[in-house]
Amino acid sequence: MRGFWLTALAALVSFSAAGQVIGDVREAIADGNLARAERYVQNYRAKNGVTPEFLEALSWLARGALDANQYDQAERYAAETRKLALENLAGRKMDDERHLSMALGASIEVHAQVLAGRGARGEAIAFLRQELAAYRNTSIGPRIQKNINLLTLEGKPAPPLEITEWLGPKPVPLVQLKGHPVLLFFWAHWCGDCKAEVPELARLLAQYKSKGLVLIGPTQHYGYIAGGQDASREQETRYIDAVRNQYYSALPGMSAPVSEANFQRFGASTTPTLVLIDRQGIVRLYHPGAMPYQQLASKLAEVSGN
């Protein structure tokens, strides 16, 4: 019996360490301490080997080095992550293990951004399109599309939105909104950063609605509701609408197309994602993540001509 409990305790400690290493690495990177982050990763690997959690932590090292413009290190971490992730994925589906798909997606993203950062934008786009062809129907497909959009979408006509299901006012097709600046705000019912962006958007609407600004808030189904509880599409739709009414009421008139296709099309793997379209229907800003009011207002002033 004592041996059973020792084995169970060892498994529990290993599980705890697996979850902890990712958080520790992210915290060290947020502090700007790549050396400390690398020590966490190396120590974990020495004790636990190459696990999916290790690979996600390693992918965070790649992202941290990229953010620090340390391209050689970023590429080295990304290449190692990709190689080991593909080895671990052999014989299993991409999305059977979340940490593996996160790690592989990050390695693809970092490699492409390193290429672009070194001036090889065309090579980066070709690489991403090749990866999208391989992984389009997996969880990392939107992430790859996001990175293609980061390199290609600004300065190009906005893709059309799918409008077959929506909440709030019926959305107007983008082609019919030429003459208006349009801000697309991709959000998710579970997304705290999306809720935190509402005051910024409300302030923006108060200033620019009289100048023609149209705000559209695409969202999608995720298969669950509060607490991660599985839900039917109909149940989740009702839940999304309840969240919209509770947290987004400061954005009156915002239509909310509900469509997974829109997230795929715009590569909105990060929520919120903000896309600003000028009066001619051209994308002038593609930004995964939240933005403060001043930055958004500055871009909108350029787009609206005011």
N, C-alpha and C positions, 0 to 999 in steps of 0.2 A: 504494500500500500504506500509506504514511504517513497518508493521509486516512482510510483504513479504520480504522486503530488509533486515530486521534484521535476518530473518531465513536464507536467502541466505548468508549473511555475516558470520553467525555462521557456516554454512556448509563449506564455503570457509576456515575459520580459522581451522576447524577440519581437513579438507583435508590437509592443509599446515602442521599442527602439525603432522599428520600421516606420511607424507614424511620426516619431519624434524627429528623425533625421531630416525629413523634408521641411518641417517647420523651422528647425535650427538653421538649415542652409538658407532658407528664404530670409530669415531674420538677419543672418550675417550679411547677406547680399544687400538687404535694405540699409544696413549700417555702413555699406561701402567696404566691407572687409572680405574680399575674395579669398585671402589666405586662410582665414578662419573657416570659411565655408568649405574650402577644399579639405581642410583637416577633418571636418565632420564627415565628409564623404569617404575619405580614405579610411578613417577609423571604423566607420560602419562596414565598409567592404571587407576589412581585415577580419571582423568578427562574424559577419553574416553572409559574405559572398555577394554574388550578383543577383539581387532580387529585383522585382519590378519597382519596389520603393527606392532602392538604390539608384535605379536608372532614372526615375523621375527627379531624384535629388541631383544626379549628375547633369540632367538637362537644365536644371536651375543654375548650375555653375556656368553652363554655356550661355544662358540668358544674361547672367550677371556680368560675364566678361564682355558680351556684346554691348550691354548698356554702358560699360566703361570704355568702349571703343578699343578693347584689346582683341583685335580681330584674330590674331594667331591663336591665342588661348581659346577664344570662342569656337573657332573652327576645330581645334583639337578636341575639345569637350563634346562638340556636336557630332563629330565623326565617330568618337568612341561610343557615344550614346546610341547613335544609329546602328552601328555594327552589333552591339550587344542586344539592343532591342529586337532587331530582326532575328538574331539567333534565338532569343527567348520566345518570339512569336511563331517559330517553326512548329507546325502541327496544330496551331490553334487559331481561332478567328481574332481579328484585330481588336474587337471590343469585348472580348472575354475578360480582359484584365485592364482596368481603367488606367493604372499607373503606366503600363506599357504603351498604351495609345497616347497618353499625355507626353511621355518621353519621346516617342517617335515623332509626334507632331512638332514638338519643340525643336528637335534636331533638324527637321526639314526647314522650319521657320528661321532658325539661326543661320544655317548654311546659306539660305537665300539672301538674308539680310547682310551677311558678311560679303557675299558677292556684290550686292548692290553698293555696299559701303566702300568697296574697293573700285567702284566705277564700272563693274561688269553687269549693268542692269539687264541687258538683253539675255545674258547667260542665266541670270537669276530667274527671269521670267520663264525662260525655256525649261529650266529645272523644275520650277513650281508647276508648270502645266503638265510636265511628265508625271510628277507625283500625284497631281489631281486626277489624271487618267487612271492611275493605279488605285487610288484611295477615295474616289468620289463618293462612294456609297457607304463610307464608314464615318465614325464620329470626327475624324480629323479632316474630312473633306471641306467643311466650312472654314476651318482654320487655314487650310492651304489657299482656298479662294480669297480669304481675307488678305493674305499676303500678296496674292496677285493683284488685288484691288489697290493695296497700298502703293504698288509700283506702277499701276496702269490706269486706275479709274479717274483720278483727278485730271481735269482737262478734256474728258470724254463725255458723250451723252449718257445720262443716267439710264440704267436698265429699267424697263417697266416693272411696276409692282403687280403681283397677282392679287386680284380683288374678287374673291369668290365667297369669302366669309369675313365679317368684320364686327367690331363692337363700336358703339357710339355712332356718330354721323357716317353716312355712306362715303367712303373715300372717293375723291375725284382722281381719275387717271392722270399720271404725271404729264402725259402729252397735252392734256387740256389745261395744265397749270402754267404753261409758258406765259411769261409776262409777270409771274410771281416768283420771288425767292421762296424756296421750299426747304424745310429742315426735316429730315427723316430721323426719328429717334427710336432706334431698335431697343426694346426692353423685354424683360422677362418677369413673370409674376413672383419669382423667388429672389429677385435681384435687389439687394440693398443699395448698391451704388446707383441704380436707376431711380429709386425713390429719392435718394439724396440729390439727384440732378433736377428734380422738379422745381425747386425755388429758382434755380438759374434759368430754366426754360420759361417759367412764368414771368420772370422779370424781362426776359428777352421778348416774349409776346407782348407785354405791356408797352414796350418801346417801339416794336416794329410791326405789329399787326396792322396799324393804320397805313403802313407803307407796303402792304400786300403780303406780308409773311404768312405762309401756310405751314402748319406743323402737322405731320403725320407720324403716328406711333406704331409701326409694325411690331407684332409680337407673334408667338407661336405656341403650340402645344409641346409639353415635355413628358406627358404620361403620368404625372403625379400632381398632388396638391399639397396643402400645408403638412409639414412634418414628413414629407417624402412619401405620403400615402398614395398607393396606386389609384388611378382614377380613369374612368372611361373618358372619351373625348367630350361627351356632353357634360359630364361632371366637371371636367377641367375647364371647359368654356365658361360655365357658371362661376367657377372660382376665379378665373382670370377677370371676369367682369366685376366681381365683388372687389377684387384688389384694385382694379382700375377706378372704381367709384370711390373707394376709401382713400387711396394714396395719390391719385392723379386728377382729382377734382379741381385743382388749381390750374389745370390746362383745359379750359372749356373749349369745346369745338374740335378737340383733337380726335380724329378718326383713327381707329386701330385695326388695320387689316390683320387677320389671323391666318398665317400661312408659313409653313416650313420652307416652301419654295423661295419666299422672299429672303429668308436668312441664308439659304444656299446661294442665291443669286448675288447678294451683296456681301457674302462671306462674313456675316455677322456672328462670328464665333465668340466674340466678347460682348458682354452687355454692361452698360449701354454701348452702342455704336452710333455715332452721329455722322450724318451725310448731309452736306449743304449743297444745294443745287441752285444755280443762278437763273435769271429770268429767261435765258435761252435754253434751259434744260441741261446745262453742262455742270458736271460735278466739280465743285471748287474746294471742297473739303471732305476728306474721308478719314475719320478719327475713331479707332477702337478705344473705348474707355470714356470716362467722364471728362468734361471740360468746364472750367470756371466761366462765369458770365463774361468777364472782360475779354477773354480770348474769343469766345463765340461772337460777342458783339462786334469785335474788331473785324472778324472775317465776314460777318453779315453786312457791315457797313461797306466793305469792298464790293460784295455781291449785289447789294441793293442800290448802290450808287448814291447813298445818302451818308 
